C-alpha cells in the first residue's frame, strides 16, 4: 500500500496512513482519463526523482506512476521515524520477498537491523545495497553512514570516497568523510572537508552542526557558536547540536544562554 501523509503542523509532524491499492484501470478511468502521465521504474537517485517531479508539475503532467518498491521504502522509513520497528521490519521482509534486486530493500533491512542493535546484520545488508547500486552516490553515502555507526572507519571512508567519486558536490558524503577524520583525531583535515561542504550547502544544518562540533573540539568555541545556533534554529530536534551549543556557551562564560 502507498502511504498517505497528512501534515498536522508545518515543519513539525505528520501522520502516515496506509491507503488501499488502486489499479491502473481505476487510475485511467473517469475524470483522470487522458492527458500526459509519466511512469518511473527503478530510478535510483532521489535527486533525479525530485527533478522529474518538478519538471512534470511545470509542464502540467496529470500524474506520475512509480513502482511499489519506492513507496514501500518510504513507508518503512516512516515506521522507523516513529519507532514502530515491528511494522518497519515487516515492510523490509515484504520488500526482500517482492523486490530482491532493489537496493531499497536492503537499505531498509539494514536500517531496521541498526535500530535493533544488530550491526553485523546491518553491515551485510548495507554491502548488498552498495553492490546493487554502485553508481548511485546517495546509496554509497548511506552505506558509509552505516559503517560509521558500526565503528568501521576504513569501510566508511571507502564508501564516502566512492560517493564523492560519483559526485564531488555530495555534501552529505563530505560530512561523513569529515566525521571519519574527526574520529581519527584529524581535526584539521576534517575542518577543511567541512568548509568545502559548507561552500556547497551553506544552509545545511548537518554541515553546520558537524563543523561546529569540530571547531569546539579544537577549542574554538567563539567560531563554533554561530554555526551551532544556525543548525539548531533550522532543526530544533538536533539534540547533539543543542548539547554542543550549550557546551560552547559554558566555555565562553555565557551561562545564561548555556
Secondary structure, 3 states (H helix, E strand, C coil): CCEEEEEEECCCEEEEEECCCCCHHHHCCHHHCCCCEEECCCCCCHHHHHHHHHHHHHCCCCEEECCHHHHHHHHHHHHHHCCCHHHHHHHHHHHHHHCCCCHHHHHHHHHHHHHCCCHHHHHHHHHHHHHHCCCCHHHHHHHHHHHHHCCCHHHHHHHHHHHHHHCCCCHHHHHHHHHHHHHCCCHHHHHHHHHHHHHHCCCCHHHHHHHHHHHHHCCCHHHHHHHHHHHHHHCCCCHHHHHHHHHHHHHCCCCCCC
